[in-house]
Amino acid sequence: MTSVEALRIRKEHFIKLLTDFPEITIEVMRVLADRLSHTTSELTAARSRARQSE
């Protein structure tokens, strides 16, 4: 484990950042898509293991 420093951004400010800097929007969407894909793969594998153990 390591230390982490986080910045909390209010929703209104985050939306303004996305509007003012479209490249941020694209990067956020890319990261979210990658995470969703990874989670979907893990869920599919877990379901497959569960079916095999039945």
C-alpha distance matrix in Angstrom:
0.0 3.8 7.0 9.3 13.1 15.3 19.1 21.1 24.3 27.3 28.8 31.9 30.2 28.1 31.3 33.1 30.4 30.9 34.6 34.8 32.5 33.1 30.9 27.9 29.3 29.6 26.0 24.7 27.1 25.9 22.2 23.3 25.7 23.1 20.8 24.0 25.1 21.9 22.0 25.7 25.2 22.8 25.2 28.2 26.7 25.9 29.4 30.9 29.2 30.5 33.9 34.1 33.3 36.1
3.8 0.0 3.8 6.5 10.1 12.8 16.5 19.1 22.3 25.5 27.2 30.1 28.1 26.2 29.6 31.0 28.2 29.0 32.7 32.5 30.2 31.2 28.9 26.0 27.8 28.2 24.6 23.5 26.3 25.2 21.6 23.1 25.7 23.3 21.3 24.6 25.9 23.0 23.4 27.1 26.9 24.8 27.3 30.2 29.1 28.5 31.9 33.5 32.1 33.4 36.8 37.0 36.5 39.2
7.0 3.8 0.0 3.8 6.9 10.0 13.6 16.3 19.6 22.8 25.0 27.7 25.5 24.0 27.6 28.8 26.2 27.4 30.9 30.6 28.7 30.0 28.0 24.8 26.8 27.7 24.2 22.9 26.0 25.4 21.9 23.2 26.2 24.2 22.2 25.4 27.2 24.6 24.8 28.6 28.8 26.8 29.0 32.1 31.3 30.6 33.9 35.7 34.6 35.6 39.0 39.5 38.9 41.5
9.3 6.5 3.8 0.0 3.8 6.4 10.1 12.8 16.0 19.3 21.3 24.0 21.8 20.2 23.8 25.0 22.4 23.7 27.2 26.9 25.1 26.5 24.7 21.4 23.3 24.4 21.0 19.6 22.7 22.5 19.0 20.3 23.5 21.9 19.9 23.1 25.1 22.9 23.0 26.8 27.4 25.7 27.7 30.9 30.5 29.9 33.0 35.0 34.2 35.1 38.4 39.3 38.9 41.3
13.1 10.1 6.9 3.8 0.0 3.8 7.0 10.1 13.2 16.6 19.1 21.4 19.0 17.8 21.6 22.4 19.9 21.6 24.9 24.4 22.9 24.8 23.2 19.9 21.9 23.5 20.4 18.9 22.4 22.5 19.4 20.6 24.1 22.9 21.1 24.2 26.5 24.8 24.8 28.5 29.4 28.0 29.8 33.0 33.0 32.5 35.3 37.5 37.0 37.8 40.9 42.0 41.7 44.0
15.3 12.8 10.0 6.4 3.8 0.0 3.8 6.5 9.6 13.0 15.3 17.8 15.5 14.3 18.0 19.1 16.9 18.5 21.8 21.6 20.4 22.1 21.0 17.4 19.1 21.1 18.2 16.3 19.7 20.4 17.4 18.2 21.8 21.2 19.3 22.1 24.7 23.4 23.3 26.7 28.1 26.9 28.4 31.6 32.0 31.5 34.0 36.4 36.2 36.8 39.8 41.2 41.1 43.0
19.1 16.5 13.6 10.1 7.0 3.8 0.0 3.8 6.3 9.9 12.5 14.5 12.1 11.4 15.1 15.8 13.9 16.0 19.0 18.7 18.0 20.0 19.4 15.8 17.5 20.0 17.6 15.6 19.1 20.4 17.8 18.4 22.2 22.2 20.5 23.0 25.8 25.0 24.8 28.1 29.8 28.9 30.1 33.3 34.0 33.6 35.9 38.4 38.5 39.0 41.8 43.5 43.5 45.2
21.1 19.1 16.3 12.8 10.1 6.5 3.8 0.0 3.8 6.7 9.4 11.8 10.1 9.6 13.3 14.4 13.3 15.2 18.1 18.4 18.2 20.0 20.1 16.3 17.3 20.2 18.3 15.7 18.9 20.7 18.3 18.2 22.0 22.5 20.6 22.6 25.7 25.3 24.6 27.6 29.7 28.9 29.6 32.9 34.0 33.3 35.3 38.0 38.3 38.4 41.2 43.1 43.1 44.6
24.3 22.3 19.6 16.0 13.2 9.6 6.3 3.8 0.0 3.8 6.4 8.2 6.3 6.1 9.7 10.7 10.0 12.0 14.6 15.0 15.3 17.2 17.8 14.2 14.9 18.1 16.9 14.3 17.3 19.7 17.9 17.6 21.2 22.3 20.9 22.5 25.7 25.8 25.2 27.9 30.2 29.8 30.4 33.4 34.9 34.4 36.2 38.9 39.5 39.6 42.2 44.3 44.5 45.8
27.3 25.5 22.8 19.3 16.6 13.0 9.9 6.7 3.8 0.0 3.8 5.5 5.4 6.2 8.7 10.0 10.7 12.5 14.3 15.4 16.4 18.1 19.4 16.0 15.9 19.4 18.9 16.0 18.5 21.3 19.8 18.9 22.5 24.1 22.5 23.5 27.0 27.4 26.4 28.8 31.5 31.2 31.3 34.4 36.1 35.5 36.9 39.8 40.6 40.4 42.9 45.2 45.4 46.4
28.8 27.2 25.0 21.3 19.1 15.3 12.5 9.4 6.4 3.8 0.0 3.8 5.5 5.0 6.2 8.6 9.8 10.6 12.3 14.1 15.2 16.2 17.9 14.8 13.9 17.4 17.4 14.4 16.2 19.4 18.4 17.0 20.3 22.4 21.0 21.5 25.0 25.8 24.8 26.8 29.8 29.7 29.6 32.5 34.5 34.1 35.1 38.1 39.2 38.9 41.1 43.6 44.0 44.9
31.9 30.1 27.7 24.0 21.4 17.8 14.5 11.8 8.2 5.5 3.8 0.0 3.8 5.5 5.3 6.3 8.7 10.0 10.6 12.2 14.2 15.5 17.8 15.1 14.3 18.1 18.6 16.1 17.8 21.2 20.6 19.5 22.6 24.8 23.9 24.4 27.7 28.8 28.0 29.9 32.8 33.0 32.9 35.6 37.8 37.5 38.5 41.4 42.6 42.4 44.5 47.0 47.5 48.3
30.2 28.1 25.5 21.8 19.0 15.5 12.1 10.1 6.3 5.4 5.5 3.8 0.0 3.8 5.5 5.0 6.2 8.7 9.8 10.3 11.9 14.0 15.8 13.0 13.2 16.9 17.0 14.9 17.3 20.2 19.6 19.2 22.3 24.2 23.4 24.5 27.6 28.5 28.1 30.2 32.9 33.1 33.4 36.1 38.0 37.9 39.2 41.9 43.0 43.1 45.3 47.6 48.1 49.2
28.1 26.2 24.0 20.2 17.8 14.3 11.4 9.6 6.1 6.2 5.0 5.5 3.8 0.0 3.8 5.4 5.1 6.3 8.6 9.9 10.4 11.8 13.3 10.1 10.0 13.6 13.5 11.2 13.6 16.5 15.8 15.4 18.5 20.4 19.7 20.8 23.8 24.8 24.5 26.6 29.2 29.5 29.9 32.5 34.4 34.4 35.8 38.4 39.5 39.8 41.9 44.2 44.8 46.0
31.3 29.6 27.6 23.8 21.6 18.0 15.1 13.3 9.7 8.7 6.2 5.3 5.5 3.8 0.0 3.8 5.4 5.0 6.2 8.6 9.8 10.5 12.9 10.5 9.3 13.0 14.0 11.8 13.3 16.6 16.7 15.9 18.5 21.0 20.7 21.1 24.1 25.6 25.3 26.9 29.7 30.4 30.5 32.8 35.1 35.3 36.2 38.8 40.3 40.5 42.3 44.8 45.6 46.6
33.1 31.0 28.8 25.0 22.4 19.1 15.8 14.4 10.7 10.0 8.6 6.3 5.0 5.4 3.8 0.0 3.8 5.4 5.0 6.0 8.3 10.1 12.8 10.9 10.6 14.3 15.3 13.9 15.7 18.7 19.0 18.8 21.3 23.6 23.6 24.4 27.1 28.6 28.6 30.2 32.8 33.6 34.0 36.2 38.4 38.7 39.8 42.3 43.7 44.0 45.9 48.2 49.1 50.2
30.4 28.2 26.2 22.4 19.9 16.9 13.9 13.3 10.0 10.7 9.8 8.7 6.2 5.1 5.4 3.8 0.0 3.8 5.4 5.1 5.8 8.2 9.9 7.7 8.4 11.9 12.3 11.4 13.8 16.3 16.5 16.9 19.5 21.3 21.5 22.8 25.3 26.5 26.9 28.7 31.0 31.8 32.6 34.8 36.7 37.2 38.5 40.8 42.2 42.8 44.7 46.8 47.8 49.1
30.9 29.0 27.4 23.7 21.6 18.5 16.0 15.2 12.0 12.5 10.6 10.0 8.7 6.3 5.0 5.4 3.8 0.0 3.8 5.6 5.3 5.7 7.9 6.0 5.2 8.9 10.1 9.1 10.7 13.6 14.3 14.4 16.6 18.8 19.3 20.2 22.6 24.2 24.7 26.1 28.5 29.6 30.2 32.2 34.3 35.0 36.1 38.3 39.9 40.5 42.3 44.4 45.6 46.8
34.6 32.7 30.9 27.2 24.9 21.8 19.0 18.1 14.6 14.3 12.3 10.6 9.8 8.6 6.2 5.0 5.4 3.8 0.0 3.8 5.6 6.0 9.4 8.9 7.9 11.0 13.0 12.5 13.5 16.4 17.6 17.6 19.4 21.9 22.6 23.2 25.5 27.4 27.8 29.0 31.5 32.8 33.3 35.1 37.3 38.1 39.0 41.2 43.0 43.5 45.1 47.4 48.7 49.7
34.8 32.5 30.6 26.9 24.4 21.6 18.7 18.4 15.0 15.4 14.1 12.2 10.3 9.9 8.6 6.0 5.1 5.6 3.8 0.0 3.8 6.3 9.1 8.9 9.4 12.3 13.7 13.9 15.5 17.9 19.0 19.6 21.6 23.6 24.4 25.5 27.6 29.2 30.0 31.4 33.6 34.9 35.7 37.5 39.5 40.4 41.6 43.6 45.3 46.0 47.7 49.8 51.0 52.3
32.5 30.2 28.7 25.1 22.9 20.4 18.0 18.2 15.3 16.4 15.2 14.2 11.9 10.4 9.8 8.3 5.8 5.3 5.6 3.8 0.0 3.8 5.4 5.6 7.1 9.3 10.4 11.3 13.1 14.9 16.1 17.3 19.0 20.7 21.9 23.2 25.0 26.5 27.7 29.2 31.1 32.4 33.5 35.2 37.0 38.1 39.4 41.3 42.9 43.9 45.6 47.4 48.8 50.2
33.1 31.2 30.0 26.5 24.8 22.1 20.0 20.0 17.2 18.1 16.2 15.5 14.0 11.8 10.5 10.1 8.2 5.7 6.0 6.3 3.8 0.0 3.8 5.3 5.0 6.4 8.8 9.9 10.7 12.5 14.4 15.4 16.6 18.6 20.1 21.0 22.6 24.5 25.8 26.8 28.8 30.4 31.4 32.8 34.8 36.1 37.2 39.0 40.8 41.8 43.3 45.2 46.8 48.1
30.9 28.9 28.0 24.7 23.2 21.0 19.4 20.1 17.8 19.4 17.9 17.8 15.8 13.3 12.9 12.8 9.9 7.9 9.4 9.1 5.4 3.8 0.0 3.8 5.4 5.1 6.3 8.7 9.9 10.6 12.5 14.3 15.3 16.6 18.5 19.9 21.1 22.7 24.4 25.6 27.1 28.8 30.2 31.5 33.2 34.7 36.1 37.6 39.3 40.6 42.1 43.8 45.4 47.0
27.9 26.0 24.8 21.4 19.9 17.4 15.8 16.3 14.2 16.0 14.8 15.1 13.0 10.1 10.5 10.9 7.7 6.0 8.9 8.9 5.6 5.3 3.8 0.0 3.8 5.4 5.1 6.1 8.5 9.8 10.6 12.2 14.1 15.3 16.5 18.2 19.8 21.1 22.4 24.1 25.8 27.0 28.3 30.1 31.7 32.8 34.4 36.1 37.6 38.7 40.5 42.2 43.5 45.1
29.3 27.8 26.8 23.3 21.9 19.1 17.5 17.3 14.9 15.9 13.9 14.3 13.2 10.0 9.3 10.6 8.4 5.2 7.9 9.4 7.1 5.0 5.4 3.8 0.0 3.8 5.5 5.2 6.1 8.6 10.0 10.6 12.1 14.3 15.4 16.3 18.2 20.0 21.0 22.2 24.3 25.8 26.6 28.3 30.3 31.4 32.5 34.4 36.1 37.1 38.6 40.6 42.0 43.4
29.6 28.2 27.7 24.4 23.5 21.1 20.0 20.2 18.1 19.4 17.4 18.1 16.9 13.6 13.0 14.3 11.9 8.9 11.0 12.3 9.3 6.4 5.1 5.4 3.8 0.0 3.8 5.5 5.1 6.1 8.7 9.9 10.4 12.3 14.3 15.2 16.3 18.4 19.9 20.8 22.5 24.4 25.5 26.7 28.6 30.2 31.3 32.8 34.7 35.9 37.3 39.1 40.8 42.2
26.0 24.6 24.2 21.0 20.4 18.2 17.6 18.3 16.9 18.9 17.4 18.6 17.0 13.5 14.0 15.3 12.3 10.1 13.0 13.7 10.4 8.8 6.3 5.1 5.5 3.8 0.0 3.8 5.4 5.0 6.2 8.6 9.8 10.6 12.3 14.1 15.3 16.5 18.3 19.8 21.2 22.6 24.2 25.7 27.2 28.6 30.2 31.6 33.2 34.6 36.2 37.7 39.3 41.0
24.7 23.5 22.9 19.6 18.9 16.3 15.6 15.7 14.3 16.0 14.4 16.1 14.9 11.2 11.8 13.9 11.4 9.1 12.5 13.9 11.3 9.9 8.7 6.1 5.2 5.5 3.8 0.0 3.8 5.4 5.2 6.1 8.5 9.9 10.6 12.2 14.2 15.4 16.4 18.1 20.0 21.1 22.3 24.2 25.8 26.8 28.3 30.2 31.6 32.7 34.5 36.3 37.5 39.1
27.1 26.3 26.0 22.7 22.4 19.7 19.1 18.9 17.3 18.5 16.2 17.8 17.3 13.6 13.3 15.7 13.8 10.7 13.5 15.5 13.1 10.7 9.9 8.5 6.1 5.1 5.4 3.8 0.0 3.8 5.5 5.1 6.0 8.6 9.9 10.4 12.1 14.1 15.2 16.2 18.2 19.9 20.7 22.2 24.2 25.5 26.5 28.3 30.2 31.2 32.6 34.5 36.1 37.4
25.9 25.2 25.4 22.5 22.5 20.4 20.4 20.7 19.7 21.3 19.4 21.2 20.2 16.5 16.6 18.7 16.3 13.6 16.4 17.9 14.9 12.5 10.6 9.8 8.6 6.1 5.0 5.4 3.8 0.0 3.8 5.5 5.1 6.2 8.6 9.9 10.5 12.3 14.2 15.2 16.6 18.4 19.9 21.0 22.7 24.3 25.7 27.0 28.8 30.2 31.6 33.2 34.9 36.6
22.2 21.6 21.9 19.0 19.4 17.4 17.8 18.3 17.9 19.8 18.4 20.6 19.6 15.8 16.7 19.0 16.5 14.3 17.6 19.0 16.1 14.4 12.5 10.6 10.0 8.7 6.2 5.2 5.5 3.8 0.0 3.8 5.5 5.1 6.2 8.6 9.9 10.6 12.2 14.1 15.4 16.6 18.2 19.9 21.2 22.5 24.3 25.8 27.1 28.5 30.3 31.8 33.2 35.0
23.3 23.1 23.2 20.3 20.6 18.2 18.4 18.2 17.6 18.9 17.0 19.5 19.2 15.4 15.9 18.8 16.9 14.4 17.6 19.6 17.3 15.4 14.3 12.2 10.6 9.9 8.6 6.1 5.1 5.5 3.8 0.0 3.8 5.4 5.1 6.1 8.5 9.8 10.4 12.0 14.2 15.3 16.2 18.1 19.9 20.8 22.2 24.1 25.7 26.6 28.3 30.2 31.5 33.0
25.7 25.7 26.2 23.5 24.1 21.8 22.2 22.0 21.2 22.5 20.3 22.6 22.3 18.5 18.5 21.3 19.5 16.6 19.4 21.6 19.0 16.6 15.3 14.1 12.1 10.4 9.8 8.5 6.0 5.1 5.5 3.8 0.0 3.8 5.5 5.1 6.1 8.6 9.8 10.4 12.3 14.2 15.2 16.3 18.3 19.8 20.9 22.4 24.4 25.5 26.9 28.6 30.4 31.8
23.1 23.3 24.2 21.9 22.9 21.2 22.2 22.5 22.3 24.1 22.4 24.8 24.2 20.4 21.0 23.6 21.3 18.8 21.9 23.6 20.7 18.6 16.6 15.3 14.3 12.3 10.6 9.9 8.6 6.2 5.1 5.4 3.8 0.0 3.8 5.5 5.1 6.2 8.6 9.9 10.6 12.4 14.2 15.4 16.7 18.4 20.0 21.2 22.7 24.4 25.9 27.3 28.9 30.8
20.8 21.3 22.2 19.9 21.1 19.3 20.5 20.6 20.9 22.5 21.0 23.9 23.4 19.7 20.7 23.6 21.5 19.3 22.6 24.4 21.9 20.1 18.5 16.5 15.4 14.3 12.3 10.6 9.9 8.6 6.2 5.1 5.5 3.8 0.0 3.8 5.4 5.1 6.1 8.5 9.9 10.5 12.1 14.1 15.4 16.4 18.2 19.9 21.1 22.4 24.3 25.8 27.1 28.9
24.0 24.6 25.4 23.1 24.2 22.1 23.0 22.6 22.5 23.5 21.5 24.4 24.5 20.8 21.1 24.4 22.8 20.2 23.2 25.5 23.2 21.0 19.9 18.2 16.3 15.2 14.1 12.2 10.4 9.9 8.6 6.1 5.1 5.5 3.8 0.0 3.8 5.4 5.1 6.0 8.5 9.8 10.4 12.1 14.2 15.1 16.2 18.2 19.9 20.8 22.4 24.3 25.7 27.1
25.1 25.9 27.2 25.1 26.5 24.7 25.8 25.7 25.7 27.0 25.0 27.7 27.6 23.8 24.1 27.1 25.3 22.6 25.5 27.6 25.0 22.6 21.1 19.8 18.2 16.3 15.3 14.2 12.1 10.5 9.9 8.5 6.1 5.1 5.4 3.8 0.0 3.8 5.5 5.1 6.2 8.7 9.9 10.5 12.4 14.2 15.3 16.5 18.5 20.0 21.2 22.7 24.6 26.2
21.9 23.0 24.6 22.9 24.8 23.4 25.0 25.3 25.8 27.4 25.8 28.8 28.5 24.8 25.6 28.6 26.5 24.2 27.4 29.2 26.5 24.5 22.7 21.1 20.0 18.4 16.5 15.4 14.1 12.3 10.6 9.8 8.6 6.2 5.1 5.4 3.8 0.0 3.8 5.4 5.1 6.3 8.6 9.9 10.7 12.3 14.3 15.4 16.7 18.4 20.1 21.3 22.8 24.8
22.0 23.4 24.8 23.0 24.8 23.3 24.8 24.6 25.2 26.4 24.8 28.0 28.1 24.5 25.3 28.6 26.9 24.7 27.8 30.0 27.7 25.8 24.4 22.4 21.0 19.9 18.3 16.4 15.2 14.2 12.2 10.4 9.8 8.6 6.1 5.1 5.5 3.8 0.0 3.8 5.4 5.1 6.1 8.5 9.9 10.4 12.2 14.1 15.3 16.3 18.3 20.0 21.1 22.8
25.7 27.1 28.6 26.8 28.5 26.7 28.1 27.6 27.9 28.8 26.8 29.9 30.2 26.6 26.9 30.2 28.7 26.1 29.0 31.4 29.2 26.8 25.6 24.1 22.2 20.8 19.8 18.1 16.2 15.2 14.1 12.0 10.4 9.9 8.5 6.0 5.1 5.4 3.8 0.0 3.8 5.5 5.1 6.1 8.6 9.8 10.5 12.2 14.2 15.2 16.5 18.4 20.1 21.4
25.2 26.9 28.8 27.4 29.4 28.1 29.8 29.7 30.2 31.5 29.8 32.8 32.9 29.2 29.7 32.8 31.0 28.5 31.5 33.6 31.1 28.8 27.1 25.8 24.3 22.5 21.2 20.0 18.2 16.6 15.4 14.2 12.3 10.6 9.9 8.5 6.2 5.1 5.4 3.8 0.0 3.8 5.5 5.1 6.2 8.6 9.9 10.6 12.4 14.2 15.5 16.7 18.6 20.4
22.8 24.8 26.8 25.7 28.0 26.9 28.9 28.9 29.8 31.2 29.7 33.0 33.1 29.5 30.4 33.6 31.8 29.6 32.8 34.9 32.4 30.4 28.8 27.0 25.8 24.4 22.6 21.1 19.9 18.4 16.6 15.3 14.2 12.4 10.5 9.8 8.7 6.3 5.1 5.5 3.8 0.0 3.8 5.5 5.1 6.1 8.6 9.9 10.6 12.2 14.3 15.4 16.7 18.7
25.2 27.3 29.0 27.7 29.8 28.4 30.1 29.6 30.4 31.3 29.6 32.9 33.4 29.9 30.5 34.0 32.6 30.2 33.3 35.7 33.5 31.4 30.2 28.3 26.6 25.5 24.2 22.3 20.7 19.9 18.2 16.2 15.2 14.2 12.1 10.4 9.9 8.6 6.1 5.1 5.5 3.8 0.0 3.8 5.4 5.0 6.1 8.5 9.9 10.4 12.3 14.3 15.4 16.8
28.2 30.2 32.1 30.9 33.0 31.6 33.3 32.9 33.4 34.4 32.5 35.6 36.1 32.5 32.8 36.2 34.8 32.2 35.1 37.5 35.2 32.8 31.5 30.1 28.3 26.7 25.7 24.2 22.2 21.0 19.9 18.1 16.3 15.4 14.1 12.1 10.5 9.9 8.5 6.1 5.1 5.5 3.8 0.0 3.8 5.5 5.2 6.2 8.7 9.9 10.7 12.4 14.5 15.8
26.7 29.1 31.3 30.5 33.0 32.0 34.0 34.0 34.9 36.1 34.5 37.8 38.0 34.4 35.1 38.4 36.7 34.3 37.3 39.5 37.0 34.8 33.2 31.7 30.3 28.6 27.2 25.8 24.2 22.7 21.2 19.9 18.3 16.7 15.4 14.2 12.4 10.7 9.9 8.6 6.2 5.1 5.4 3.8 0.0 3.8 5.5 5.0 6.2 8.6 9.9 10.6 12.5 14.6
25.9 28.5 30.6 29.9 32.5 31.5 33.6 33.3 34.4 35.5 34.1 37.5 37.9 34.4 35.3 38.7 37.2 35.0 38.1 40.4 38.1 36.1 34.7 32.8 31.4 30.2 28.6 26.8 25.5 24.3 22.5 20.8 19.8 18.4 16.4 15.1 14.2 12.3 10.4 9.8 8.6 6.1 5.0 5.5 3.8 0.0 3.8 5.4 5.1 6.1 8.7 9.9 10.7 12.7
29.4 31.9 33.9 33.0 35.3 34.0 35.9 35.3 36.2 36.9 35.1 38.5 39.2 35.8 36.2 39.8 38.5 36.1 39.0 41.6 39.4 37.2 36.1 34.4 32.5 31.3 30.2 28.3 26.5 25.7 24.3 22.2 20.9 20.0 18.2 16.2 15.3 14.3 12.2 10.5 9.9 8.6 6.1 5.2 5.5 3.8 0.0 3.8 5.4 5.0 6.2 8.7 10.0 10.9
30.9 33.5 35.7 35.0 37.5 36.4 38.4 38.0 38.9 39.8 38.1 41.4 41.9 38.4 38.8 42.3 40.8 38.3 41.2 43.6 41.3 39.0 37.6 36.1 34.4 32.8 31.6 30.2 28.3 27.0 25.8 24.1 22.4 21.2 19.9 18.2 16.5 15.4 14.1 12.2 10.6 9.9 8.5 6.2 5.0 5.4 3.8 0.0 3.8 5.4 5.2 6.3 8.8 10.3
29.2 32.1 34.6 34.2 37.0 36.2 38.5 38.3 39.5 40.6 39.2 42.6 43.0 39.5 40.3 43.7 42.2 39.9 43.0 45.3 42.9 40.8 39.3 37.6 36.1 34.7 33.2 31.6 30.2 28.8 27.1 25.7 24.4 22.7 21.1 19.9 18.5 16.7 15.3 14.2 12.4 10.6 9.9 8.7 6.2 5.1 5.4 3.8 0.0 3.8 5.5 5.1 6.3 8.9
30.5 33.4 35.6 35.1 37.8 36.8 39.0 38.4 39.6 40.4 38.9 42.4 43.1 39.8 40.5 44.0 42.8 40.5 43.5 46.0 43.9 41.8 40.6 38.7 37.1 35.9 34.6 32.7 31.2 30.2 28.5 26.6 25.5 24.4 22.4 20.8 20.0 18.4 16.3 15.2 14.2 12.2 10.4 9.9 8.6 6.1 5.0 5.4 3.8 0.0 3.8 5.4 5.3 6.6
33.9 36.8 39.0 38.4 40.9 39.8 41.8 41.2 42.2 42.9 41.1 44.5 45.3 41.9 42.3 45.9 44.7 42.3 45.1 47.7 45.6 43.3 42.1 40.5 38.6 37.3 36.2 34.5 32.6 31.6 30.3 28.3 26.9 25.9 24.3 22.4 21.2 20.1 18.3 16.5 15.5 14.3 12.3 10.7 9.9 8.7 6.2 5.2 5.5 3.8 0.0 3.8 5.5 5.4
34.1 37.0 39.5 39.3 42.0 41.2 43.5 43.1 44.3 45.2 43.6 47.0 47.6 44.2 44.8 48.2 46.8 44.4 47.4 49.8 47.4 45.2 43.8 42.2 40.6 39.1 37.7 36.3 34.5 33.2 31.8 30.2 28.6 27.3 25.8 24.3 22.7 21.3 20.0 18.4 16.7 15.4 14.3 12.4 10.6 9.9 8.7 6.3 5.1 5.4 3.8 0.0 3.8 5.5
33.3 36.5 38.9 38.9 41.7 41.1 43.5 43.1 44.5 45.4 44.0 47.5 48.1 44.8 45.6 49.1 47.8 45.6 48.7 51.0 48.8 46.8 45.4 43.5 42.0 40.8 39.3 37.5 36.1 34.9 33.2 31.5 30.4 28.9 27.1 25.7 24.6 22.8 21.1 20.1 18.6 16.7 15.4 14.5 12.5 10.7 10.0 8.8 6.3 5.3 5.5 3.8 0.0 3.8
36.1 39.2 41.5 41.3 44.0 43.0 45.2 44.6 45.8 46.4 44.9 48.3 49.2 46.0 46.6 50.2 49.1 46.8 49.7 52.3 50.2 48.1 47.0 45.1 43.4 42.2 41.0 39.1 37.4 36.6 35.0 33.0 31.8 30.8 28.9 27.1 26.2 24.8 22.8 21.4 20.4 18.7 16.8 15.8 14.6 12.7 10.9 10.3 8.9 6.6 5.4 5.5 3.8 0.0
